[in-house]
Amino acid sequence: MSLSIPSSSPTAAYNGPAVSSTAAAAPPAQPATENAPYVIKLTVAEQAFQLSLQEQTVPQIANQLSLTVEAVNSYLGITNST
C-alpha cells in the first residue's frame, strides 16, 4: 500500500543525505519534478492501522494484507481476554 500526497508548491528538491567522499559512490538522485507526487511506503503494521481507521474489520484487514487475524490483532494491539 502506498500513500501519494500531491504537492502544489514544493519548497525545495531533496537530493538525499550528504555522502562523505570516503563512502561508495551512489547513483545521482533524480531531481524532483513539479508535478511528481510524494510516495510514502508504509510498514505492514501502519497499513493495518490505516485500514482500521477506514473502519475495516480485522478479518477484512487480514485478508487484504494476506495476514492472519492474530497478526493483525498484534499490529493493532488487540488482545484476547479469555
PDB file with one MODEL, atoms N, CA, C and O in Angstrom:
MODEL        1
ATOM      1  N   MET A   1       0.858  -1.165   0.000  1.00  0.00           N
ATOM      2  CA  MET A   1       0.000   0.000   0.000  1.00  0.00           C
ATOM      3  C   MET A   1       0.901   1.224   0.000  1.00  0.00           C
ATOM      4  O   MET A   1       1.830   1.334   0.801  1.00  0.00           O
ATOM      5  N   SER A   2       0.613   2.127  -0.901  1.00  0.00           N
ATOM      6  CA  SER A   2       1.342   3.386  -0.960  1.00  0.00           C
ATOM      7  C   SER A   2       0.362   4.520  -0.774  1.00  0.00           C
ATOM      8  O   SER A   2      -0.806   4.429  -1.152  1.00  0.00           O
ATOM      9  N   LEU A   3       0.847   5.563  -0.199  1.00  0.00           N
ATOM     10  CA  LEU A   3       0.038   6.757   0.010  1.00  0.00           C
ATOM     11  C   LEU A   3       0.696   7.876  -0.755  1.00  0.00           C
ATOM     12  O   LEU A   3       1.841   8.232  -0.476  1.00  0.00           O
ATOM     13  N   SER A   4      -0.009   8.437  -1.715  1.00  0.00           N
ATOM     14  CA  SER A   4       0.529   9.543  -2.504  1.00  0.00           C
ATOM     15  C   SER A   4      -0.048  10.844  -1.998  1.00  0.00           C
ATOM     16  O   SER A   4      -1.258  10.975  -1.809  1.00  0.00           O
ATOM     17  N   ILE A   5       0.827  11.798  -1.782  1.00  0.00           N
ATOM     18  CA  ILE A   5       0.410  13.111  -1.306  1.00  0.00           C
ATOM     19  C   ILE A   5       0.886  14.132  -2.337  1.00  0.00           C
ATOM     20  O   ILE A   5       2.075  14.440  -2.411  1.00  0.00           O
ATOM     21  N   PRO A   6      -0.048  14.655  -3.132  1.00  0.00           N
ATOM     22  CA  PRO A   6       0.373  15.647  -4.127  1.00  0.00           C
ATOM     23  C   PRO A   6       0.788  16.943  -3.450  1.00  0.00           C
ATOM     24  O   PRO A   6       0.267  17.317  -2.400  1.00  0.00           O
ATOM     25  N   SER A   7       1.720  17.601  -4.069  1.00  0.00           N
ATOM     26  CA  SER A   7       2.199  18.856  -3.521  1.00  0.00           C
ATOM     27  C   SER A   7       1.981  19.944  -4.560  1.00  0.00           C
ATOM     28  O   SER A   7       2.438  19.827  -5.698  1.00  0.00           O
ATOM     29  N   SER A   8       1.289  20.992  -4.171  1.00  0.00           N
ATOM     30  CA  SER A   8       1.021  22.071  -5.113  1.00  0.00           C
ATOM     31  C   SER A   8       2.173  23.056  -5.196  1.00  0.00           C
ATOM     32  O   SER A   8       2.340  23.734  -6.209  1.00  0.00           O
ATOM     33  N   SER A   9       2.971  23.139  -4.136  1.00  0.00           N
ATOM     34  CA  SER A   9       4.086  24.079  -4.164  1.00  0.00           C
ATOM     35  C   SER A   9       5.265  23.523  -3.376  1.00  0.00           C
ATOM     36  O   SER A   9       5.438  23.847  -2.201  1.00  0.00           O
ATOM     37  N   PRO A  10       6.086  22.675  -4.028  1.00  0.00           N
ATOM     38  CA  PRO A  10       7.242  22.149  -3.304  1.00  0.00           C
ATOM     39  C   PRO A  10       8.201  23.275  -2.950  1.00  0.00           C
ATOM     40  O   PRO A  10       8.423  24.190  -3.743  1.00  0.00           O
ATOM     41  N   THR A  11       8.763  23.199  -1.756  1.00  0.00           N
ATOM     42  CA  THR A  11       9.637  24.277  -1.310  1.00  0.00           C
ATOM     43  C   THR A  11      11.071  24.085  -1.790  1.00  0.00           C
ATOM     44  O   THR A  11      11.764  25.061  -2.080  1.00  0.00           O
ATOM     45  N   ALA A  12      11.519  22.840  -1.876  1.00  0.00           N
ATOM     46  CA  ALA A  12      12.884  22.594  -2.333  1.00  0.00           C
ATOM     47  C   ALA A  12      13.003  21.142  -2.753  1.00  0.00           C
ATOM     48  O   ALA A  12      12.265  20.283  -2.271  1.00  0.00           O
ATOM     49  N   ALA A  13      13.926  20.877  -3.645  1.00  0.00           N
ATOM     50  CA  ALA A  13      14.171  19.500  -4.070  1.00  0.00           C
ATOM     51  C   ALA A  13      15.066  18.829  -3.041  1.00  0.00           C
ATOM     52  O   ALA A  13      16.057  19.404  -2.590  1.00  0.00           O
ATOM     53  N   TYR A  14      14.706  17.609  -2.679  1.00  0.00           N
ATOM     54  CA  TYR A  14      15.519  16.846  -1.737  1.00  0.00           C
ATOM     55  C   TYR A  14      16.384  15.898  -2.535  1.00  0.00           C
ATOM     56  O   TYR A  14      15.864  15.073  -3.286  1.00  0.00           O
ATOM     57  N   ASN A  15      17.691  15.998  -2.390  1.00  0.00           N
ATOM     58  CA  ASN A  15      18.607  15.165  -3.151  1.00  0.00           C
ATOM     59  C   ASN A  15      19.243  14.073  -2.321  1.00  0.00           C
ATOM     60  O   ASN A  15      20.267  13.518  -2.717  1.00  0.00           O
ATOM     61  N   GLY A  16      18.664  13.753  -1.185  1.00  0.00           N
ATOM     62  CA  GLY A  16      19.186  12.676  -0.359  1.00  0.00           C
ATOM     63  C   GLY A  16      20.195  13.189   0.644  1.00  0.00           C
ATOM     64  O   GLY A  16      20.555  14.366   0.641  1.00  0.00           O
ATOM     65  N   PRO A  17      20.652  12.277   1.516  1.00  0.00           N
ATOM     66  CA  PRO A  17      21.607  12.678   2.547  1.00  0.00           C
ATOM     67  C   PRO A  17      22.984  12.960   1.945  1.00  0.00           C
ATOM     68  O   PRO A  17      23.348  12.428   0.897  1.00  0.00           O
ATOM     69  N   ALA A  18      23.720  13.800   2.631  1.00  0.00           N
ATOM     70  CA  ALA A  18      25.084  14.095   2.198  1.00  0.00           C
ATOM     71  C   ALA A  18      25.944  12.848   2.373  1.00  0.00           C
ATOM     72  O   ALA A  18      25.811  12.133   3.366  1.00  0.00           O
ATOM     73  N   VAL A  19      26.821  12.589   1.416  1.00  0.00           N
ATOM     74  CA  VAL A  19      27.673  11.403   1.456  1.00  0.00           C
ATOM     75  C   VAL A  19      29.120  11.871   1.540  1.00  0.00           C
ATOM     76  O   VAL A  19      29.543  12.745   0.784  1.00  0.00           O
ATOM     77  N   SER A  20      29.870  11.286   2.459  1.00  0.00           N
ATOM     78  CA  SER A  20      31.273  11.675   2.574  1.00  0.00           C
ATOM     79  C   SER A  20      32.055  11.152   1.378  1.00  0.00           C
ATOM     80  O   SER A  20      31.619  10.218   0.705  1.00  0.00           O
ATOM     81  N   SER A  21      33.186  11.742   1.118  1.00  0.00           N
ATOM     82  CA  SER A  21      33.984  11.360  -0.036  1.00  0.00           C
ATOM     83  C   SER A  21      34.582   9.968   0.109  1.00  0.00           C
ATOM     84  O   SER A  21      35.026   9.392  -0.885  1.00  0.00           O
ATOM     85  N   THR A  22      34.609   9.412   1.315  1.00  0.00           N
ATOM     86  CA  THR A  22      35.151   8.076   1.512  1.00  0.00           C
ATOM     87  C   THR A  22      34.103   6.996   1.300  1.00  0.00           C
ATOM     88  O   THR A  22      34.446   5.816   1.220  1.00  0.00           O
ATOM     89  N   ALA A  23      32.826   7.376   1.206  1.00  0.00           N
ATOM     90  CA  ALA A  23      31.758   6.393   1.004  1.00  0.00           C
ATOM     91  C   ALA A  23      31.700   5.988  -0.455  1.00  0.00           C
ATOM     92  O   ALA A  23      32.178   6.712  -1.329  1.00  0.00           O
ATOM     93  N   ALA A  24      31.111   4.825  -0.717  1.00  0.00           N
ATOM     94  CA  ALA A  24      30.963   4.351  -2.092  1.00  0.00           C
ATOM     95  C   ALA A  24      30.057   5.310  -2.852  1.00  0.00           C
ATOM     96  O   ALA A  24      29.106   5.861  -2.297  1.00  0.00           O
ATOM     97  N   ALA A  25      30.362   5.499  -4.111  1.00  0.00           N
ATOM     98  CA  ALA A  25      29.584   6.425  -4.922  1.00  0.00           C
ATOM     99  C   ALA A  25      28.201   5.849  -5.167  1.00  0.00           C
ATOM    100  O   ALA A  25      28.061   4.694  -5.570  1.00  0.00           O
ATOM    101  N   ALA A  26      27.198   6.647  -4.925  1.00  0.00           N
ATOM    102  CA  ALA A  26      25.813   6.245  -5.159  1.00  0.00           C
ATOM    103  C   ALA A  26      25.358   6.864  -6.471  1.00  0.00           C
ATOM    104  O   ALA A  26      25.898   7.884  -6.901  1.00  0.00           O
ATOM    105  N   PRO A  27      24.368   6.251  -7.106  1.00  0.00           N
ATOM    106  CA  PRO A  27      23.864   6.880  -8.332  1.00  0.00           C
ATOM    107  C   PRO A  27      23.266   8.241  -8.001  1.00  0.00           C
ATOM    108  O   PRO A  27      22.752   8.435  -6.899  1.00  0.00           O
ATOM    109  N   PRO A  28      23.324   9.174  -8.925  1.00  0.00           N
ATOM    110  CA  PRO A  28      22.809  10.513  -8.641  1.00  0.00           C
ATOM    111  C   PRO A  28      21.313  10.467  -8.372  1.00  0.00           C
ATOM    112  O   PRO A  28      20.585   9.696  -8.997  1.00  0.00           O
ATOM    113  N   ALA A  29      20.861  11.293  -7.443  1.00  0.00           N
ATOM    114  CA  ALA A  29      19.439  11.368  -7.110  1.00  0.00           C
ATOM    115  C   ALA A  29      18.696  12.021  -8.259  1.00  0.00           C
ATOM    116  O   ALA A  29      19.212  12.922  -8.921  1.00  0.00           O
ATOM    117  N   GLN A  30      17.478  11.557  -8.486  1.00  0.00           N
ATOM    118  CA  GLN A  30      16.652  12.143  -9.535  1.00  0.00           C
ATOM    119  C   GLN A  30      16.078  13.460  -9.025  1.00  0.00           C
ATOM    120  O   GLN A  30      15.560  13.510  -7.909  1.00  0.00           O
ATOM    121  N   PRO A  31      16.156  14.498  -9.797  1.00  0.00           N
ATOM    122  CA  PRO A  31      15.584  15.774  -9.342  1.00  0.00           C
ATOM    123  C   PRO A  31      14.066  15.670  -9.256  1.00  0.00           C
ATOM    124  O   PRO A  31      13.429  14.977 -10.049  1.00  0.00           O
ATOM    125  N   ALA A  32      13.510  16.361  -8.293  1.00  0.00           N
ATOM    126  CA  ALA A  32      12.063  16.365  -8.131  1.00  0.00           C
ATOM    127  C   ALA A  32      11.441  17.179  -9.258  1.00  0.00           C
ATOM    128  O   ALA A  32      11.920  18.261  -9.596  1.00  0.00           O
ATOM    129  N   THR A  33      10.379  16.650  -9.827  1.00  0.00           N
ATOM    130  CA  THR A  33       9.666  17.418 -10.836  1.00  0.00           C
ATOM    131  C   THR A  33       8.478  18.096 -10.165  1.00  0.00           C
ATOM    132  O   THR A  33       8.006  17.643  -9.122  1.00  0.00           O
ATOM    133  N   GLU A  34       8.013  19.149 -10.746  1.00  0.00           N
ATOM    134  CA  GLU A  34       6.987  19.950 -10.099  1.00  0.00           C
ATOM    135  C   GLU A  34       5.693  19.184  -9.857  1.00  0.00           C
ATOM    136  O   GLU A  34       5.019  19.437  -8.858  1.00  0.00           O
ATOM    137  N   ASN A  35       5.326  18.264 -10.728  1.00  0.00           N
ATOM    138  CA  ASN A  35       4.059  17.552 -10.589  1.00  0.00           C
ATOM    139  C   ASN A  35       4.222  16.156 -10.013  1.00  0.00           C
ATOM    140  O   ASN A  35       3.239  15.420  -9.931  1.00  0.00           O
ATOM    141  N   ALA A  36       5.423  15.761  -9.609  1.00  0.00           N
ATOM    142  CA  ALA A  36       5.638  14.419  -9.074  1.00  0.00           C
ATOM    143  C   ALA A  36       5.068  14.327  -7.665  1.00  0.00           C
ATOM    144  O   ALA A  36       5.360  15.174  -6.821  1.00  0.00           O
ATOM    145  N   PRO A  37       4.249  13.292  -7.402  1.00  0.00           N
ATOM    146  CA  PRO A  37       3.705  13.140  -6.048  1.00  0.00           C
ATOM    147  C   PRO A  37       4.762  12.568  -5.113  1.00  0.00           C
ATOM    148  O   PRO A  37       5.698  11.899  -5.550  1.00  0.00           O
ATOM    149  N   TYR A  38       4.601  12.839  -3.832  1.00  0.00           N
ATOM    150  CA  TYR A  38       5.452  12.224  -2.834  1.00  0.00           C
ATOM    151  C   TYR A  38       4.881  10.840  -2.564  1.00  0.00           C
ATOM    152  O   TYR A  38       3.664  10.682  -2.475  1.00  0.00           O
ATOM    153  N   VAL A  39       5.736   9.843  -2.434  1.00  0.00           N
ATOM    154  CA  VAL A  39       5.281   8.485  -2.166  1.00  0.00           C
ATOM    155  C   VAL A  39       5.805   8.079  -0.802  1.00  0.00           C
ATOM    156  O   VAL A  39       7.002   8.161  -0.528  1.00  0.00           O
ATOM    157  N   ILE A  40       4.892   7.639   0.045  1.00  0.00           N
ATOM    158  CA  ILE A  40       5.257   7.188   1.375  1.00  0.00           C
ATOM    159  C   ILE A  40       4.972   5.704   1.450  1.00  0.00           C
ATOM    160  O   ILE A  40       3.837   5.282   1.231  1.00  0.00           O
ATOM    161  N   LYS A  41       5.979   4.907   1.754  1.00  0.00           N
ATOM    162  CA  LYS A  41       5.786   3.469   1.877  1.00  0.00           C
ATOM    163  C   LYS A  41       5.534   3.137   3.339  1.00  0.00           C
ATOM    164  O   LYS A  41       6.351   3.437   4.210  1.00  0.00           O
ATOM    165  N   LEU A  42       4.396   2.514   3.591  1.00  0.00           N
ATOM    166  CA  LEU A  42       4.007   2.175   4.947  1.00  0.00           C
ATOM    167  C   LEU A  42       4.413   0.752   5.290  1.00  0.00           C
ATOM    168  O   LEU A  42       4.418  -0.128   4.429  1.00  0.00           O
ATOM    169  N   THR A  43       4.751   0.534   6.550  1.00  0.00           N
ATOM    170  CA  THR A  43       5.009  -0.826   7.009  1.00  0.00           C
ATOM    171  C   THR A  43       3.682  -1.569   7.056  1.00  0.00           C
ATOM    172  O   THR A  43       2.619  -0.954   6.963  1.00  0.00           O
ATOM    173  N   VAL A  44       3.740  -2.884   7.199  1.00  0.00           N
ATOM    174  CA  VAL A  44       2.520  -3.682   7.283  1.00  0.00           C
ATOM    175  C   VAL A  44       1.688  -3.237   8.480  1.00  0.00           C
ATOM    176  O   VAL A  44       0.465  -3.135   8.381  1.00  0.00           O
ATOM    177  N   ALA A  45       2.340  -2.972   9.608  1.00  0.00           N
ATOM    178  CA  ALA A  45       1.619  -2.518  10.796  1.00  0.00           C
ATOM    179  C   ALA A  45       0.926  -1.187  10.535  1.00  0.00           C
ATOM    180  O   ALA A  45      -0.214  -0.995  10.957  1.00  0.00           O
ATOM    181  N   GLU A  46       1.592  -0.273   9.851  1.00  0.00           N
ATOM    182  CA  GLU A  46       0.989   1.026   9.537  1.00  0.00           C
ATOM    183  C   GLU A  46      -0.179   0.869   8.567  1.00  0.00           C
ATOM    184  O   GLU A  46      -1.189   1.563   8.679  1.00  0.00           O
ATOM    185  N   GLN A  47      -0.028  -0.058   7.606  1.00  0.00           N
ATOM    186  CA  GLN A  47      -1.124  -0.322   6.682  1.00  0.00           C
ATOM    187  C   GLN A  47      -2.335  -0.869   7.431  1.00  0.00           C
ATOM    188  O   GLN A  47      -3.466  -0.461   7.170  1.00  0.00           O
ATOM    189  N   ALA A  48      -2.100  -1.792   8.361  1.00  0.00           N
ATOM    190  CA  ALA A  48      -3.189  -2.358   9.153  1.00  0.00           C
ATOM    191  C   ALA A  48      -3.889  -1.258   9.939  1.00  0.00           C
ATOM    192  O   ALA A  48      -5.118  -1.226  10.002  1.00  0.00           O
ATOM    193  N   PHE A  49      -3.121  -0.363  10.536  1.00  0.00           N
ATOM    194  CA  PHE A  49      -3.696   0.730  11.309  1.00  0.00           C
ATOM    195  C   PHE A  49      -4.526   1.653  10.421  1.00  0.00           C
ATOM    196  O   PHE A  49      -5.627   2.051  10.800  1.00  0.00           O
ATOM    197  N   GLN A  50      -4.011   1.993   9.253  1.00  0.00           N
ATOM    198  CA  GLN A  50      -4.747   2.869   8.335  1.00  0.00           C
ATOM    199  C   GLN A  50      -6.057   2.218   7.902  1.00  0.00           C
ATOM    200  O   GLN A  50      -7.084   2.893   7.821  1.00  0.00           O
ATOM    201  N   LEU A  51      -6.034   0.921   7.623  1.00  0.00           N
ATOM    202  CA  LEU A  51      -7.260   0.228   7.233  1.00  0.00           C
ATOM    203  C   LEU A  51      -8.254   0.185   8.387  1.00  0.00           C
ATOM    204  O   LEU A  51      -9.463   0.261   8.172  1.00  0.00           O
ATOM    205  N   SER A  52      -7.742   0.062   9.616  1.00  0.00           N
ATOM    206  CA  SER A  52      -8.650   0.071  10.766  1.00  0.00           C
ATOM    207  C   SER A  52      -9.295   1.450  10.927  1.00  0.00           C
ATOM    208  O   SER A  52     -10.448   1.547  11.346  1.00  0.00           O
ATOM    209  N   LEU A  53      -8.565   2.507  10.599  1.00  0.00           N
ATOM    210  CA  LEU A  53      -9.135   3.859  10.643  1.00  0.00           C
ATOM    211  C   LEU A  53     -10.231   4.035   9.596  1.00  0.00           C
ATOM    212  O   LEU A  53     -11.108   4.886   9.739  1.00  0.00           O
ATOM    213  N   GLN A  54     -10.170   3.220   8.542  1.00  0.00           N
ATOM    214  CA  GLN A  54     -11.194   3.248   7.497  1.00  0.00           C
ATOM    215  C   GLN A  54     -12.351   2.313   7.852  1.00  0.00           C
ATOM    216  O   GLN A  54     -13.187   1.988   7.008  1.00  0.00           O
ATOM    217  N   GLU A  55     -12.380   1.892   9.108  1.00  0.00           N
ATOM    218  CA  GLU A  55     -13.447   1.065   9.669  1.00  0.00           C
ATOM    219  C   GLU A  55     -13.563  -0.311   9.027  1.00  0.00           C
ATOM    220  O   GLU A  55     -14.655  -0.874   8.954  1.00  0.00           O
ATOM    221  N   GLN A  56     -12.427  -0.858   8.557  1.00  0.00           N
ATOM    222  CA  GLN A  56     -12.432  -2.232   8.080  1.00  0.00           C
ATOM    223  C   GLN A  56     -12.281  -3.151   9.280  1.00  0.00           C
ATOM    224  O   GLN A  56     -11.607  -2.805  10.251  1.00  0.00           O
ATOM    225  N   THR A  57     -12.907  -4.323   9.219  1.00  0.00           N
ATOM    226  CA  THR A  57     -12.823  -5.279  10.317  1.00  0.00           C
ATOM    227  C   THR A  57     -11.475  -5.984  10.278  1.00  0.00           C
ATOM    228  O   THR A  57     -10.779  -5.974   9.262  1.00  0.00           O
ATOM    229  N   VAL A  58     -11.118  -6.598  11.407  1.00  0.00           N
ATOM    230  CA  VAL A  58      -9.845  -7.319  11.480  1.00  0.00           C
ATOM    231  C   VAL A  58      -9.784  -8.415  10.417  1.00  0.00           C
ATOM    232  O   VAL A  58      -8.756  -8.527   9.749  1.00  0.00           O
ATOM    233  N   PRO A  59     -10.829  -9.235  10.221  1.00  0.00           N
ATOM    234  CA  PRO A  59     -10.750 -10.240   9.148  1.00  0.00           C
ATOM    235  C   PRO A  59     -10.583  -9.620   7.751  1.00  0.00           C
ATOM    236  O   PRO A  59      -9.889 -10.186   6.906  1.00  0.00           O
ATOM    237  N   GLN A  60     -11.210  -8.469   7.507  1.00  0.00           N
ATOM    238  CA  GLN A  60     -11.046  -7.800   6.213  1.00  0.00           C
ATOM    239  C   GLN A  60      -9.604  -7.328   6.034  1.00  0.00           C
ATOM    240  O   GLN A  60      -9.023  -7.479   4.960  1.00  0.00           O
ATOM    241  N   ILE A  61      -9.039  -6.762   7.082  1.00  0.00           N
ATOM    242  CA  ILE A  61      -7.652  -6.282   7.027  1.00  0.00           C
ATOM    243  C   ILE A  61      -6.713  -7.466   6.796  1.00  0.00           C
ATOM    244  O   ILE A  61      -5.804  -7.398   5.968  1.00  0.00           O
ATOM    245  N   ALA A  62      -6.946  -8.555   7.541  1.00  0.00           N
ATOM    246  CA  ALA A  62      -6.103  -9.741   7.397  1.00  0.00           C
ATOM    247  C   ALA A  62      -6.160 -10.264   5.968  1.00  0.00           C
ATOM    248  O   ALA A  62      -5.132 -10.629   5.397  1.00  0.00           O
ATOM    249  N   ASN A  63      -7.341 -10.301   5.397  1.00  0.00           N
ATOM    250  CA  ASN A  63      -7.498 -10.787   4.027  1.00  0.00           C
ATOM    251  C   ASN A  63      -6.798  -9.864   3.033  1.00  0.00           C
ATOM    252  O   ASN A  63      -6.098 -10.331   2.134  1.00  0.00           O
ATOM    253  N   GLN A  64      -6.986  -8.564   3.193  1.00  0.00           N
ATOM    254  CA  GLN A  64      -6.404  -7.603   2.255  1.00  0.00           C
ATOM    255  C   GLN A  64      -4.879  -7.601   2.308  1.00  0.00           C
ATOM    256  O   GLN A  64      -4.225  -7.428   1.279  1.00  0.00           O
ATOM    257  N   LEU A  65      -4.307  -7.792   3.497  1.00  0.00           N
ATOM    258  CA  LEU A  65      -2.848  -7.743   3.642  1.00  0.00           C
ATOM    259  C   LEU A  65      -2.202  -9.132   3.638  1.00  0.00           C
ATOM    260  O   LEU A  65      -0.994  -9.260   3.840  1.00  0.00           O
ATOM    261  N   SER A  66      -3.015 -10.173   3.406  1.00  0.00           N
ATOM    262  CA  SER A  66      -2.533 -11.558   3.396  1.00  0.00           C
ATOM    263  C   SER A  66      -1.857 -11.922   4.719  1.00  0.00           C
ATOM    264  O   SER A  66      -0.763 -12.485   4.747  1.00  0.00           O
ATOM    265  N   LEU A  67      -2.539 -11.586   5.808  1.00  0.00           N
ATOM    266  CA  LEU A  67      -2.045 -11.865   7.151  1.00  0.00           C
ATOM    267  C   LEU A  67      -3.051 -12.732   7.885  1.00  0.00           C
ATOM    268  O   LEU A  67      -4.178 -12.921   7.426  1.00  0.00           O
ATOM    269  N   THR A  68      -2.636 -13.257   9.029  1.00  0.00           N
ATOM    270  CA  THR A  68      -3.574 -13.946   9.894  1.00  0.00           C
ATOM    271  C   THR A  68      -4.298 -12.913  10.758  1.00  0.00           C
ATOM    272  O   THR A  68      -3.814 -11.799  10.955  1.00  0.00           O
ATOM    273  N   VAL A  69      -5.459 -13.304  11.264  1.00  0.00           N
ATOM    274  CA  VAL A  69      -6.204 -12.431  12.167  1.00  0.00           C
ATOM    275  C   VAL A  69      -5.355 -12.137  13.396  1.00  0.00           C
ATOM    276  O   VAL A  69      -5.367 -11.016  13.905  1.00  0.00           O
ATOM    277  N   GLU A  70      -4.616 -13.140  13.877  1.00  0.00           N
ATOM    278  CA  GLU A  70      -3.763 -12.955  15.053  1.00  0.00           C
ATOM    279  C   GLU A  70      -2.682 -11.912  14.783  1.00  0.00           C
ATOM    280  O   GLU A  70      -2.370 -11.105  15.659  1.00  0.00           O
ATOM    281  N   ALA A  71      -2.109 -11.919  13.585  1.00  0.00           N
ATOM    282  CA  ALA A  71      -1.072 -10.937  13.242  1.00  0.00           C
ATOM    283  C   ALA A  71      -1.655  -9.526  13.229  1.00  0.00           C
ATOM    284  O   ALA A  71      -1.043  -8.590  13.743  1.00  0.00           O
ATOM    285  N   VAL A  72      -2.839  -9.381  12.639  1.00  0.00           N
ATOM    286  CA  VAL A  72      -3.480  -8.066  12.590  1.00  0.00           C
ATOM    287  C   VAL A  72      -3.806  -7.595  14.010  1.00  0.00           C
ATOM    288  O   VAL A  72      -3.575  -6.437  14.356  1.00  0.00           O
ATOM    289  N   ASN A  73      -4.342  -8.501  14.823  1.00  0.00           N
ATOM    290  CA  ASN A  73      -4.623  -8.146  16.225  1.00  0.00           C
ATOM    291  C   ASN A  73      -3.353  -7.665  16.925  1.00  0.00           C
ATOM    292  O   ASN A  73      -3.382  -6.706  17.697  1.00  0.00           O
ATOM    293  N   SER A  74      -2.250  -8.337  16.648  1.00  0.00           N
ATOM    294  CA  SER A  74      -0.970  -7.950  17.258  1.00  0.00           C
ATOM    295  C   SER A  74      -0.552  -6.554  16.806  1.00  0.00           C
ATOM    296  O   SER A  74      -0.143  -5.730  17.624  1.00  0.00           O
ATOM    297  N   TYR A  75      -0.655  -6.290  15.510  1.00  0.00           N
ATOM    298  CA  TYR A  75      -0.283  -4.979  14.986  1.00  0.00           C
ATOM    299  C   TYR A  75      -1.165  -3.873  15.570  1.00  0.00           C
ATOM    300  O   TYR A  75      -0.703  -2.756  15.798  1.00  0.00           O
ATOM    301  N   LEU A  76      -2.425  -4.194  15.806  1.00  0.00           N
ATOM    302  CA  LEU A  76      -3.360  -3.187  16.299  1.00  0.00           C
ATOM    303  C   LEU A  76      -3.413  -3.131  17.817  1.00  0.00           C
ATOM    304  O   LEU A  76      -4.133  -2.307  18.380  1.00  0.00           O
ATOM    305  N   GLY A  77      -2.658  -4.001  18.490  1.00  0.00           N
ATOM    306  CA  GLY A  77      -2.631  -4.001  19.943  1.00  0.00           C
ATOM    307  C   GLY A  77      -3.890  -4.570  20.569  1.00  0.00           C
ATOM    308  O   GLY A  77      -4.250  -4.220  21.693  1.00  0.00           O
ATOM    309  N   ILE A  78      -4.564  -5.457  19.828  1.00  0.00           N
ATOM    310  CA  ILE A  78      -5.794  -6.063  20.333  1.00  0.00           C
ATOM    311  C   ILE A  78      -5.427  -7.367  21.016  1.00  0.00           C
ATOM    312  O   ILE A  78      -4.766  -8.220  20.423  1.00  0.00           O
ATOM    313  N   THR A  79      -5.855  -7.525  22.267  1.00  0.00           N
ATOM    314  CA  THR A  79      -5.589  -8.759  22.994  1.00  0.00           C
ATOM    315  C   THR A  79      -6.890  -9.493  23.224  1.00  0.00           C
ATOM    316  O   THR A  79      -7.944  -8.878  23.389  1.00  0.00           O
ATOM    317  N   ASN A  80      -6.811 -10.814  23.233  1.00  0.00           N
ATOM    318  CA  ASN A  80      -7.970 -11.638  23.515  1.00  0.00           C
ATOM    319  C   ASN A  80      -8.089 -11.810  25.009  1.00  0.00           C
ATOM    320  O   ASN A  80      -7.160 -12.307  25.644  1.00  0.00           O
ATOM    321  N   SER A  81      -9.193 -11.417  25.582  1.00  0.00           N
ATOM    322  CA  SER A  81      -9.398 -11.597  27.013  1.00  0.00           C
ATOM    323  C   SER A  81     -10.248 -12.850  27.191  1.00  0.00           C
ATOM    324  O   SER A  81     -11.449 -12.847  26.923  1.00  0.00           O
ATOM    325  N   THR A  82      -9.604 -13.918  27.648  1.00  0.00           N
ATOM    326  CA  THR A  82     -10.322 -15.187  27.825  1.00  0.00           C
ATOM    327  C   THR A  82     -10.397 -15.535  29.284  1.00  0.00           C
ATOM    328  O   THR A  82     -10.963 -16.568  29.644  1.00  0.00           O
TER     329      THR A  82
ENDMDL
END
